[in-house]
Amino acid sequence: MIYPTQYLIKSFSLVSIFLISLMGCEEPPTFEKLNIPRTNLTQNNIIPRPLSVTADSSGFALDTRTVFVNNTGNEEYDEVLNYLKQSVVSVSNFEKLSKEENKRFIGRAIVFDKLSTEEQKSEAYQLIIKEDTIFVSSNSAEGAFRAVQTLRQLIPEQPTDTLTDHSVYLIPTGEINDSPLYSHRGTMLDVSRHFFEVDEVKKYIDILAYYKINVLHLHLSDDQGWRIEIKSWPLLTEIGGKTEVGGGTGGFYTQEDYKEIVDYAAKHFITIIPEIDMPGHTNAASLSYPILNGNGKKLEAYTGMKVGFSTFDTRKDSVYVFIDDVIREISAITPGPYFHIGGDESHSTDKDDYIYFVNKVEKIVQKYGKKMIGWDEIATADVDSSTISQFWQNDKNALLAKNKNLKIIYSPAKKAYLDMKYSDSTKLGLRWAGFVPVDSSYNWAPSNYVKDISNKNILGVEAPLWSESITNLKELQYLAFPRIIGIAEIGWSSEENRNWDEYRKRLGAQFGFLKSNNVNFFEAPQVDWERGETVKMID
């Protein structure tokens, strides 16, 4: 059992709060005594499921008097604390208390503190919930942010007005100790086949963070469109940014737009991974600058859905000048450690040319201080062990990656591709990898998906959402939710802690949160949806 320092000397914190409350008071305030009903913290609907939960049957009454304290001595926690305050205000319908009522009683406290042990996982946290204090303990602001998501899920949808003369939100008391199974828990958003505006990406991030997703991989280029400004090659967006699947107008992110997304994600402790797909999937780039083209065919804007027909000229020096500029400019505005080069479905690139290309591009990525990621085909090249392979289809490539000591991100199309249809009766999505219903998307484990590959080889999980069949945020949400919630639990929770029959009940309890946040999710028939009251989210 890990105790925060402040828990061991909690009287100090409460005395401090007491003295603050005394200021300007004629009579010493006291804690308001409440006749709290019996609770059971173990009967929760938290997703992802925490590592361990113990209950002690009482409750913490959250109301307008609740005090928020950063006891870590680290200003990085202040932003997380303010995020929690805003979340509490947004989720709650608090009654305003009179000055007299505020003077009579001491506010209960939510205290941020450090764990007393040197926990190695930066996202690890502990919640100790007492009647008078909630201790949110972690050794990083990131861990505190994950703890806050758990705490948000413990706040009931509706207050109770039977315990005192004003409404309170009763949080069950007990202890939660938690840390993730994998350090990489992500989703990929294809903004190339169809473009999504900055505000749409932000709205997606809001919900992803609630379920402890920590990576958003942006697929920024493909045959149908180039979506990020490269100042040294302006035609990429002037020409390549104006098309998308079905003939829409496309769009692109200026570098300032991209930085806005990166900054917003960082505030939610989500890392942005940029992907420039190459040497295949490059029609939009080569249309903008024909000197890049390697297939010898006349280029036209492409708005269809076929793959494998385009390639860079992998033996031309000017192509690598271009790639160097692109990686340099994007890396300079990407604080995260990774750069994704795609590398999939390069059917028009000769095998030797493909290997030559991947080897050269890996060195460029490393030159700018990033680790290279690529789809599982890159394991056929002579990459070094710092490079990461993203498994999506080919078991042999996954085993090649393992044998080359590469870490692997699991994105199996038959389980984790969010663009696959749920069933034959759902309109949106594709079906080349089969239907991916909600239960099937949840019922798998990376550690035994490919024979002879275990957790020591696995960096984490990621659910890609390719956008051929969607055109707007509502359609994006329909395909992503609720499947991405299950992927979040696969990435966070221990395998022995996961069970579909139990999970579908917790998932059903997310109905109010998703509805109140205008998430157009698929109401899967396998899930016991609780269609009751709804709950607000932070603006």
C-alpha positions as CSV (number, residue, x, y, z in Angstrom):
1,M,0.0,0.0,0.0
2,I,1.4,3.4,-1.0
3,Y,0.5,6.4,1.1
4,P,1.0,10.0,0.1
5,T,3.0,12.1,2.5
6,Q,0.0,14.3,3.1
7,Y,-2.1,11.4,4.2
8,L,0.4,10.6,7.0
9,I,0.2,14.1,8.2
10,K,-3.3,15.0,7.1
11,S,-4.1,16.9,10.2
12,F,-1.6,19.6,9.0
13,S,-3.6,20.1,5.8
14,L,-6.9,20.2,7.6
15,V,-5.6,22.6,10.2
16,S,-4.4,24.9,7.5
17,I,-7.7,24.8,5.7
18,F,-9.4,25.4,9.1
19,L,-7.3,28.5,9.8
20,I,-8.1,29.8,6.3
21,S,-11.8,29.2,7.0
22,L,-11.5,31.1,10.3
23,M,-10.5,34.3,8.7
24,G,-13.3,36.9,9.2
25,C,-15.4,34.4,11.3
26,E,-16.8,35.4,14.6
27,E,-17.5,31.8,15.7
28,P,-15.0,28.9,14.9
29,P,-16.4,26.9,12.0
30,T,-16.7,23.1,12.2
31,F,-17.1,20.2,9.8
32,E,-20.8,19.7,8.9
33,K,-21.8,16.3,10.3
34,L,-23.7,14.3,7.7
35,N,-25.6,11.1,8.1
36,I,-23.9,9.4,5.1
37,P,-25.5,6.2,3.7
38,R,-23.4,3.1,3.3
39,T,-21.5,3.1,0.0
40,N,-19.3,0.7,-1.9
41,L,-16.5,2.1,-4.0
42,T,-15.8,-1.3,-5.6
43,Q,-19.2,-1.1,-7.4
44,N,-18.1,1.6,-9.8
45,N,-18.3,2.2,-13.6
46,I,-14.8,3.5,-14.1
47,I,-13.3,2.9,-17.5
48,P,-10.5,1.9,-17.9
49,R,-10.9,-0.5,-14.9
50,P,-8.4,0.4,-12.2
51,L,-5.7,-1.9,-11.0
52,S,-7.1,-2.2,-7.4
53,V,-10.1,-0.7,-5.6
54,T,-10.9,-1.1,-1.9
55,A,-14.0,0.4,-0.1
56,D,-14.7,1.6,3.4
57,S,-18.4,2.3,3.1
58,S,-18.7,6.1,3.8
59,G,-18.7,9.1,1.5
60,F,-17.1,12.4,0.6
61,A,-19.7,15.2,0.1
62,L,-18.6,17.5,-2.7
63,D,-20.2,20.9,-2.7
64,T,-19.4,24.6,-3.2
65,R,-17.3,24.7,0.0
66,T,-14.9,22.1,-1.3
67,V,-11.3,23.4,-1.2
68,F,-8.7,22.4,-3.8
69,V,-5.1,22.3,-2.6
70,N,-1.8,21.6,-4.4
71,N,0.5,20.2,-1.8
72,T,3.2,18.9,-4.2
73,G,5.3,22.0,-4.3
74,N,5.3,21.7,-8.1
75,E,3.6,24.3,-10.2
76,E,3.0,21.8,-13.0
77,Y,0.2,20.4,-10.9
78,D,-1.6,23.7,-10.8
79,E,-3.0,23.4,-14.3
80,V,-4.3,19.9,-13.6
81,L,-5.9,21.3,-10.4
82,N,-7.6,24.1,-12.3
83,Y,-8.8,21.5,-14.9
84,L,-10.4,19.5,-12.0
85,K,-12.0,22.6,-10.6
86,Q,-13.5,23.5,-14.0
87,S,-14.7,19.9,-14.4
88,V,-16.4,19.9,-11.1
89,V,-18.2,23.2,-11.8
90,S,-19.2,22.0,-15.2
91,V,-20.5,18.6,-14.1
92,S,-22.4,19.9,-11.1
93,N,-25.6,21.8,-10.4
94,F,-24.4,23.4,-7.2
95,E,-26.6,25.5,-5.1
96,K,-25.0,28.7,-4.0
97,L,-24.6,28.9,-0.2
98,S,-25.1,32.0,1.8
99,K,-22.2,33.8,3.5
100,E,-23.6,32.6,6.8
101,E,-23.6,29.0,5.7
102,N,-20.1,29.3,4.4
103,K,-18.9,30.7,7.7
104,R,-20.4,28.0,9.8
105,F,-18.7,25.0,8.2
106,I,-15.2,24.1,7.0
107,G,-15.0,23.0,3.4
108,R,-13.9,19.5,2.7
109,A,-10.6,19.3,0.7
110,I,-9.3,17.7,-2.5
111,V,-5.5,17.6,-2.0
112,F,-2.9,17.0,-4.7
113,D,0.2,15.3,-3.3
114,K,3.2,13.2,-4.2
115,L,3.4,9.4,-3.8
116,S,5.7,8.4,-1.0
117,T,7.5,5.8,-3.2
118,E,9.5,6.3,-6.4
119,E,6.9,4.9,-8.7
120,Q,8.5,4.2,-12.1
121,K,5.4,4.7,-14.2
122,S,4.7,8.4,-14.7
123,E,1.0,7.8,-15.1
124,A,0.6,5.9,-11.8
125,Y,-1.7,7.4,-9.2
126,Q,-3.5,6.8,-6.0
127,L,-6.8,8.1,-4.8
128,I,-7.5,8.0,-1.1
129,I,-11.1,9.1,-0.4
130,K,-12.0,10.0,3.2
131,E,-15.0,11.7,4.5
132,D,-13.2,15.0,4.9
133,T,-10.4,14.8,2.3
134,I,-9.7,13.3,-1.1
135,F,-5.9,12.8,-1.7
136,V,-4.9,12.7,-5.3
137,S,-1.4,11.3,-5.3
138,S,1.1,10.8,-8.1
139,N,4.7,11.6,-8.9
140,S,3.9,13.5,-12.1
141,A,1.3,16.0,-13.3
142,E,0.5,13.4,-15.9
143,G,-0.3,10.9,-13.2
144,A,-2.5,13.5,-11.5
145,F,-4.3,14.1,-14.7
146,R,-5.1,10.4,-15.1
147,A,-6.3,10.4,-11.5
148,V,-8.6,13.3,-12.2
149,Q,-10.3,11.3,-15.0
150,T,-11.1,8.6,-12.5
151,L,-12.3,11.1,-10.0
152,R,-14.6,12.7,-12.6
153,Q,-16.1,9.3,-13.2
154,L,-16.8,8.9,-9.5
155,I,-18.9,12.1,-9.3
156,P,-22.5,10.9,-9.6
157,E,-24.7,12.3,-12.4
158,Q,-27.2,13.8,-10.0
159,P,-26.7,15.4,-6.5
160,T,-28.5,14.3,-3.3
161,D,-30.4,16.8,-1.3
162,T,-31.3,14.5,1.7
163,L,-28.1,14.8,3.7
164,T,-28.1,18.5,4.4
165,D,-29.9,21.7,3.6
166,H,-28.2,22.0,0.2
167,S,-27.3,19.6,-2.6
168,V,-24.1,17.6,-2.5
169,Y,-22.4,15.0,-4.7
170,L,-21.6,12.0,-2.7
171,I,-18.4,10.2,-3.7
172,P,-17.8,6.7,-2.1
173,T,-14.9,6.5,0.2
174,G,-12.0,4.0,-0.2
175,E,-8.8,3.7,-2.0
176,I,-7.8,3.3,-5.7
177,N,-4.2,2.3,-6.8
178,D,-3.7,2.4,-10.5
179,S,-1.2,2.4,-13.3
180,P,-1.3,1.5,-17.0
181,L,-0.4,-1.8,-18.6
182,Y,1.0,-0.1,-21.7
183,S,2.7,3.3,-22.1
184,H,1.2,3.8,-25.6
185,R,-2.6,3.9,-25.7
186,G,-3.7,5.7,-28.9
187,T,-5.9,6.3,-31.8
188,M,-5.1,7.4,-35.3
189,L,-7.2,10.0,-37.2
190,D,-6.9,10.1,-41.0
191,V,-7.3,13.7,-41.9
192,S,-6.1,13.1,-45.5
193,R,-9.0,11.2,-47.1
194,H,-11.3,13.7,-45.4
195,F,-10.1,16.8,-43.6
196,F,-11.1,17.7,-40.0
197,E,-10.9,21.2,-38.7
198,V,-8.9,22.2,-35.6
199,D,-12.0,22.5,-33.4
200,E,-13.2,19.1,-34.4
201,V,-9.9,17.5,-33.5
202,K,-10.1,19.3,-30.1
203,K,-13.6,17.9,-29.4
204,Y,-12.2,14.4,-30.2
205,I,-9.3,15.0,-27.8
206,D,-11.7,16.0,-25.0
207,I,-13.4,12.6,-25.0
208,L,-10.3,10.6,-25.6
209,A,-8.7,12.2,-22.5
210,Y,-11.6,11.1,-20.3
211,Y,-10.7,7.5,-21.0
212,K,-7.0,7.9,-20.5
213,I,-6.0,7.8,-24.2
214,N,-2.5,9.4,-24.4
215,V,-1.6,9.3,-28.1
216,L,-3.3,10.9,-31.1
217,H,-1.6,9.9,-34.4
218,L,-2.5,12.2,-37.2
219,H,-2.3,10.8,-40.7
220,L,-1.4,14.0,-42.5
221,S,-0.8,12.9,-46.1
222,D,-2.1,10.4,-48.6
223,D,-3.0,10.0,-52.2
224,Q,-6.1,12.1,-51.7
225,G,-4.7,15.1,-49.8
226,W,-1.7,16.8,-48.1
227,R,-2.8,18.4,-44.9
228,I,0.0,20.3,-43.3
229,E,1.8,23.5,-44.4
230,I,5.5,23.0,-45.4
231,K,6.9,26.5,-45.8
232,S,9.8,25.4,-48.0
233,W,7.4,23.5,-50.3
234,P,4.3,25.6,-50.5
235,L,2.6,23.8,-53.4
236,L,1.9,20.8,-51.2
237,T,-1.0,22.7,-49.7
238,E,-1.8,25.0,-52.6
239,I,-2.3,22.0,-54.8
240,G,-2.3,18.8,-52.7
241,G,-4.4,20.3,-50.0
242,K,-7.5,21.0,-52.2
243,T,-8.8,17.4,-52.8
244,E,-10.3,14.6,-50.7
245,V,-12.3,11.4,-51.3
246,G,-15.4,12.1,-53.2
247,G,-14.2,15.4,-54.6
248,G,-14.6,17.7,-51.6
249,T,-12.6,20.8,-51.1
250,G,-10.1,19.3,-48.7
251,G,-8.2,21.7,-46.5
252,F,-5.0,21.8,-44.5
253,Y,-3.4,22.9,-41.2
254,T,-1.1,25.9,-41.2
255,Q,1.8,25.3,-38.9
256,E,0.1,27.6,-36.4
257,D,-3.0,25.4,-36.6
258,Y,-1.0,22.3,-36.1
259,K,0.8,23.8,-33.0
260,E,-2.6,24.7,-31.6
261,I,-3.6,21.0,-31.8
262,V,-0.3,19.9,-30.3
263,D,-0.7,22.4,-27.4
264,Y,-4.3,21.5,-26.8
265,A,-3.4,17.8,-26.7
266,A,-0.5,18.4,-24.4
267,K,-2.8,20.1,-21.9
268,H,-4.7,16.8,-21.9
269,F,-1.4,14.8,-21.6
270,I,-1.9,13.4,-25.1
271,T,1.1,13.2,-27.5
272,I,0.6,14.0,-31.1
273,I,2.4,11.7,-33.6
274,P,2.6,13.2,-37.1
275,E,2.5,10.8,-40.1
276,I,3.7,11.5,-43.6
277,D,3.0,8.3,-45.5
278,M,5.7,7.3,-48.0
279,P,7.0,6.0,-50.4
280,G,3.5,4.9,-51.4
281,H,0.3,6.8,-50.7
282,T,2.0,9.9,-52.2
283,N,-0.1,11.0,-55.1
284,A,-1.0,14.4,-53.6
285,A,2.6,15.2,-52.9
286,S,3.8,14.1,-56.4
287,L,0.9,16.0,-58.0
288,S,2.1,19.1,-56.2
289,Y,5.8,18.5,-57.2
290,P,6.1,16.0,-60.1
291,I,9.8,15.7,-59.6
292,L,8.9,13.4,-56.7
293,N,7.0,10.9,-58.8
294,G,8.4,7.5,-59.3
295,N,5.7,5.5,-61.2
296,G,6.3,7.1,-64.6
297,K,2.6,7.9,-65.1
298,K,0.9,11.3,-65.7
299,L,-0.5,12.5,-62.5
300,E,-4.0,13.7,-61.8
301,A,-5.8,14.6,-58.6
302,Y,-7.1,11.5,-57.0
303,T,-10.4,11.4,-55.1
304,G,-11.1,7.6,-55.1
305,M,-10.3,4.9,-52.6
306,K,-7.8,2.6,-54.3
307,V,-4.4,2.1,-52.8
308,G,-0.9,1.0,-53.9
309,F,-0.6,2.9,-57.2
310,S,1.7,5.7,-56.2
311,T,5.3,5.9,-55.2
312,F,8.2,8.3,-54.8
313,D,11.3,8.0,-56.9
314,T,13.3,6.3,-54.2
315,R,16.7,6.7,-56.1
316,K,16.5,10.4,-56.8
317,D,18.5,12.7,-54.5
318,S,16.0,15.5,-54.8
319,V,13.3,13.3,-53.2
320,Y,15.5,13.1,-50.0
321,V,16.0,16.8,-50.0
322,F,12.2,17.1,-50.0
323,I,11.8,14.5,-47.2
324,D,14.5,16.2,-45.1
325,D,12.7,19.5,-45.4
326,V,9.3,18.0,-44.5
327,I,10.7,16.1,-41.5
328,R,12.7,19.1,-40.3
329,E,9.8,21.5,-40.4
330,I,7.3,19.1,-38.8
331,S,9.7,17.9,-36.1
332,A,10.5,21.5,-35.1
333,I,6.8,22.0,-34.1
334,T,6.3,18.5,-32.7
335,P,7.5,18.2,-29.1
336,G,6.7,14.4,-28.9
337,P,9.5,11.9,-29.5
338,Y,8.1,10.2,-32.7
339,F,7.8,10.7,-36.4
340,H,5.7,8.2,-38.4
341,I,6.7,7.6,-42.0
342,G,3.9,5.3,-43.0
343,G,5.5,2.8,-45.3
344,D,2.4,0.7,-45.9
345,E,1.0,-0.7,-49.2
346,S,3.9,0.5,-51.4
347,H,2.9,-1.9,-54.1
348,S,4.4,0.2,-56.9
349,T,7.8,0.4,-55.2
350,D,10.3,-2.4,-56.0
351,K,11.3,-4.3,-52.9
352,D,15.0,-3.3,-53.0
353,D,14.0,0.3,-53.6
354,Y,11.6,0.2,-50.7
355,I,14.3,-1.1,-48.3
356,Y,16.8,1.5,-49.6
357,F,14.1,4.2,-49.0
358,V,13.2,3.2,-45.5
359,N,16.8,2.9,-44.5
360,K,17.6,6.5,-45.7
361,V,14.5,8.0,-44.2
362,E,15.2,6.4,-40.8
363,K,18.5,8.3,-40.7
364,I,16.7,11.6,-41.6
365,V,14.2,11.1,-38.8
366,Q,17.0,10.3,-36.3
367,K,18.9,13.4,-37.5
368,Y,16.0,15.6,-36.2
369,G,15.9,13.9,-32.8
370,K,12.9,11.6,-33.4
371,K,12.2,7.9,-33.2
372,M,10.8,6.5,-36.4
373,I,7.5,4.6,-36.5
374,G,6.1,2.9,-39.5
375,W,3.4,0.4,-40.4
376,D,4.5,-3.3,-40.1
377,E,6.0,-3.4,-43.6
378,I,9.0,-1.4,-42.5
379,A,10.3,-4.4,-40.5
380,T,11.4,-5.8,-43.9
381,A,14.1,-3.0,-44.1
382,D,17.4,-2.9,-42.2
383,V,16.0,-0.6,-39.4
384,D,17.7,-0.4,-36.0
385,S,16.1,-1.3,-32.7
386,S,15.0,2.3,-31.8
387,T,12.5,2.2,-34.6
388,I,8.9,1.1,-33.8
389,S,6.7,-1.1,-36.0
390,Q,3.0,-0.6,-36.0
391,F,1.3,-4.0,-36.6
392,W,-1.9,-3.9,-38.6
393,Q,-2.2,-7.0,-40.7
394,N,0.9,-9.2,-41.4
395,D,2.0,-11.6,-38.6
396,K,5.2,-12.3,-40.4
397,N,6.2,-8.7,-40.3
398,A,5.4,-8.6,-36.6
399,L,7.7,-11.5,-36.0
400,L,10.4,-9.8,-38.1
401,A,10.0,-6.7,-35.9
402,K,10.4,-8.8,-32.8
403,N,13.5,-10.6,-34.1
404,K,15.0,-7.2,-34.9
405,N,14.2,-6.0,-31.3
406,L,11.7,-3.4,-32.4
407,K,9.0,-2.4,-30.1
408,I,5.5,-3.0,-31.6
409,I,2.3,-1.0,-31.5
410,Y,-0.7,-3.3,-32.0
411,S,-3.4,-2.1,-34.4
412,P,-4.9,-5.3,-35.8
413,A,-7.4,-4.4,-38.5
414,K,-9.8,-7.2,-37.5
415,K,-10.0,-5.8,-34.0
416,A,-8.8,-2.2,-33.7
417,Y,-9.7,-0.6,-37.1
418,L,-12.4,1.9,-36.2
419,D,-13.4,2.4,-39.8
420,M,-14.7,-1.2,-40.1
421,K,-18.5,-1.6,-40.0
422,Y,-20.1,-2.7,-36.8
423,S,-22.4,-5.0,-38.7
424,D,-24.1,-5.5,-42.0
425,S,-26.9,-3.2,-40.9
426,T,-24.7,-0.2,-40.1
427,K,-24.3,2.4,-42.9
428,L,-20.9,3.9,-42.2
429,G,-17.6,2.1,-42.6
430,L,-15.8,-0.4,-44.7
431,R,-15.7,-4.2,-44.5
432,W,-12.5,-5.4,-46.1
433,A,-11.2,-6.7,-42.7
434,G,-14.7,-8.0,-41.8
435,F,-17.2,-6.6,-39.3
436,V,-15.8,-5.3,-36.0
437,P,-18.7,-5.3,-33.4
438,V,-18.1,-3.8,-30.0
439,D,-17.6,-7.1,-28.2
440,S,-15.1,-8.3,-30.7
441,S,-13.2,-5.1,-30.6
442,Y,-12.9,-5.6,-26.8
443,N,-12.3,-9.3,-26.6
444,W,-8.6,-9.7,-27.5
445,A,-5.2,-9.1,-25.9
446,P,-2.0,-7.9,-27.6
447,S,0.1,-10.4,-25.5
448,N,-1.3,-13.4,-27.3
449,Y,-2.6,-12.0,-30.6
450,V,0.5,-13.1,-32.6
451,K,2.2,-16.3,-31.5
452,D,5.6,-15.8,-29.8
453,I,5.1,-12.1,-29.2
454,S,4.6,-11.1,-25.6
455,N,4.2,-7.9,-23.6
456,K,8.0,-7.3,-23.4
457,N,7.9,-6.7,-27.2
458,I,4.8,-4.5,-27.1
459,L,4.8,-0.7,-26.7
460,G,1.0,-0.5,-26.7
461,V,-2.2,-0.4,-28.7
462,E,-3.6,2.1,-31.2
463,A,-7.0,2.2,-33.0
464,P,-6.8,3.7,-36.4
465,L,-9.8,5.6,-38.0
466,W,-9.4,5.8,-41.7
467,S,-11.7,8.4,-43.2
468,E,-12.8,7.1,-46.6
469,S,-16.4,6.6,-45.6
470,I,-16.9,9.6,-43.3
471,T,-17.1,13.4,-43.9
472,N,-17.8,15.1,-40.6
473,L,-17.3,14.9,-36.8
474,K,-20.6,13.2,-36.1
475,E,-19.7,10.3,-38.5
476,L,-16.2,10.2,-37.0
477,Q,-17.8,9.8,-33.5
478,Y,-20.2,7.1,-34.7
479,L,-17.4,4.9,-35.9
480,A,-15.0,5.7,-33.0
481,F,-17.4,5.4,-30.1
482,P,-17.8,3.2,-28.2
483,R,-15.1,1.0,-29.7
484,I,-12.2,3.3,-28.8
485,I,-13.3,3.2,-25.1
486,G,-12.7,-0.6,-25.2
487,I,-9.3,-0.1,-26.8
488,A,-8.5,2.4,-24.0
489,E,-9.2,-0.3,-21.4
490,I,-7.1,-2.9,-23.3
491,G,-4.2,-0.5,-23.2
492,W,-4.6,0.5,-19.6
493,S,-6.1,-2.4,-17.6
494,S,-4.4,-5.7,-16.7
495,E,-5.6,-8.6,-18.8
496,E,-6.9,-10.5,-15.7
497,N,-8.9,-7.4,-14.8
498,R,-10.9,-7.5,-18.0
499,N,-14.1,-9.3,-18.7
500,W,-16.7,-8.6,-21.4
501,D,-19.8,-9.3,-19.3
502,E,-18.6,-7.0,-16.6
503,Y,-17.3,-4.4,-19.0
504,R,-20.5,-4.0,-21.0
505,K,-22.3,-2.9,-17.9
506,R,-19.7,-0.3,-17.1
507,L,-19.8,0.8,-20.8
508,G,-23.6,1.1,-20.6
509,A,-23.2,3.5,-17.7
510,Q,-21.3,5.9,-20.1
511,F,-24.6,6.7,-21.9
512,G,-25.2,9.9,-19.9
513,F,-21.7,11.2,-20.3
514,L,-21.6,10.6,-24.0
515,K,-25.1,12.0,-24.7
516,S,-24.5,15.1,-22.7
517,N,-21.3,15.8,-24.6
518,N,-23.1,15.4,-27.9
519,V,-21.1,12.3,-28.9
520,N,-22.9,10.6,-31.7
521,F,-22.0,7.1,-30.6
522,F,-23.3,3.8,-31.9
523,E,-25.7,2.3,-29.4
524,A,-24.4,-1.3,-29.8
525,P,-27.1,-3.9,-29.0
526,Q,-24.5,-6.0,-27.0
527,V,-24.3,-3.3,-24.4
528,D,-26.7,-2.7,-21.4
529,W,-27.1,1.1,-22.0
530,E,-28.3,3.1,-19.0
531,R,-30.6,5.6,-20.7
532,G,-31.1,7.8,-17.7
533,E,-30.0,11.3,-16.6
534,T,-27.2,13.0,-18.3
535,V,-24.0,14.7,-17.0
536,K,-22.2,17.7,-18.3
537,M,-18.6,17.9,-19.2
538,I,-15.9,20.6,-19.0
539,D,-16.4,23.2,-21.8
